[in-house]
C-alpha cells in the first residue's frame, strides 16, 4: 500500500512538473513570437524605406539632378527642396506627371 502511495505521489509531482515546464515553454514561445512579429514589422518598414530610396534615385536620374552637398544625412534641406522644386517647374512640359513616374518605377522594379 505504501509503495502505491509513493508512486501516486511521484506521478502527481511529475504531472505538476510537466505542466509547469509546459507553461514556461508556452510563455517563451509567446515572447519569441512577439519578437518575431516586431522584427518582421521592422523588416517591412526597412523594405518600404529601401523602395522609396530606389524610387528617389530613379526620379533623380530621370530629372537629371544629382545628390548635392546640400543634403544632411540623406535628407534634403529646405533650400535644396526649393531649388529642386524650381528646377522641376522649369523642366519641359512633355515630362510625365510624377504619379505616372512612380507607377513606371514600380513597374520597372516589379519586372526586375
C-alpha positions as CSV (number, residue, x, y, z in Angstrom):
1,X,0.0,0.0,0.0
2,X,2.8,2.3,0.9
3,X,4.5,1.8,-2.5
4,X,1.3,2.7,-4.3
5,X,1.1,6.0,-2.4
6,X,4.7,6.8,-3.2
7,X,4.1,6.0,-6.9
8,X,0.9,8.2,-6.9
9,X,2.8,11.0,-5.2
10,X,5.7,10.7,-7.6
11,X,3.2,10.7,-10.5
12,X,1.4,13.8,-9.2
13,X,4.8,15.5,-8.8
14,X,5.8,14.6,-12.3
15,X,2.5,15.9,-13.7
16,X,2.9,19.2,-11.8
17,X,6.5,19.5,-13.0
18,X,5.5,18.7,-16.6
19,X,2.6,21.2,-16.5
20,X,5.0,23.9,-15.1
21,X,7.5,23.2,-17.8
22,X,4.8,23.4,-20.5
23,X,3.6,26.7,-19.2
24,X,7.2,28.1,-19.1
25,X,7.8,26.9,-22.7
26,X,4.5,28.4,-23.9
27,X,5.4,31.7,-22.3
28,X,8.8,31.6,-24.0
29,X,7.1,30.7,-27.3
30,X,4.8,33.7,-26.9
31,X,7.7,36.0,-26.2
32,X,9.6,34.8,-29.2
33,X,6.6,35.1,-31.4
34,X,6.2,38.8,-30.3
35,X,9.9,39.4,-31.0
36,X,9.5,37.8,-34.5
37,X,6.4,40.0,-35.2
38,X,8.4,43.1,-34.2
39,X,11.3,42.1,-36.3
40,X,9.0,41.4,-39.3
41,X,7.5,44.8,-38.9
42,X,11.0,46.4,-38.8
43,X,11.9,44.4,-42.0
44,X,8.7,45.6,-43.7
45,X,9.5,49.2,-42.8
46,X,13.1,48.8,-44.0
47,X,11.8,47.4,-47.3
48,X,9.5,50.4,-47.7
49,X,12.4,52.7,-46.9
50,X,14.6,50.9,-49.5
51,X,11.9,51.0,-52.1
52,X,11.4,54.8,-51.5
53,X,15.2,55.2,-51.8
54,X,15.2,53.3,-55.1
55,X,12.4,55.4,-56.5
56,X,14.1,58.6,-55.4
57,X,17.3,57.6,-57.1
58,X,15.4,56.7,-60.3
59,X,13.5,60.0,-60.1
60,X,16.7,61.9,-59.6
61,X,18.1,60.1,-62.6
62,X,15.0,60.9,-64.7
63,X,15.2,64.6,-63.8
64,X,18.9,64.8,-64.3
65,X,19.5,66.1,-60.7
66,X,22.3,64.6,-58.7
67,X,22.5,64.5,-54.9
68,X,24.3,67.6,-53.7
69,X,26.2,68.5,-50.6
70,X,23.0,70.3,-49.5
71,X,21.7,67.1,-48.1
72,X,22.0,66.3,-44.4
73,X,22.2,62.6,-43.5
74,X,20.5,61.7,-46.8
75,X,17.6,64.2,-46.3
76,X,17.2,67.4,-48.4
77,X,17.5,70.7,-46.7
78,X,14.7,73.1,-47.2
79,X,16.8,75.1,-49.6
80,X,17.6,72.1,-51.7
81,X,13.9,71.1,-51.9
82,X,13.0,74.6,-53.0
83,X,15.7,74.5,-55.6
84,X,14.6,71.2,-57.0
85,X,11.0,72.3,-57.0
86,X,12.0,75.3,-59.0
87,X,14.1,73.2,-61.4
88,X,11.2,70.8,-61.9
89,X,8.9,73.7,-62.7
90,X,11.4,74.9,-65.3
91,X,11.8,71.4,-66.9
92,X,10.0,70.7,-70.1
93,X,6.2,70.2,-70.0
94,X,6.5,67.0,-72.0
95,X,7.7,65.0,-69.0
96,X,5.0,62.8,-67.4
97,X,3.5,63.7,-64.1
98,X,5.2,62.4,-61.0
99,X,2.4,59.9,-60.3
100,X,2.9,58.2,-63.6
101,X,6.7,58.2,-63.0
102,X,6.0,56.4,-59.7
103,X,3.8,53.8,-61.5
104,X,6.5,53.4,-64.1
105,X,9.2,52.9,-61.5
106,X,7.1,50.4,-59.6
107,X,6.5,48.5,-62.9
108,X,10.3,48.5,-63.6
109,X,11.1,47.4,-60.1
110,X,8.5,44.6,-60.2
111,X,9.7,43.3,-63.6
112,X,13.3,43.2,-62.3
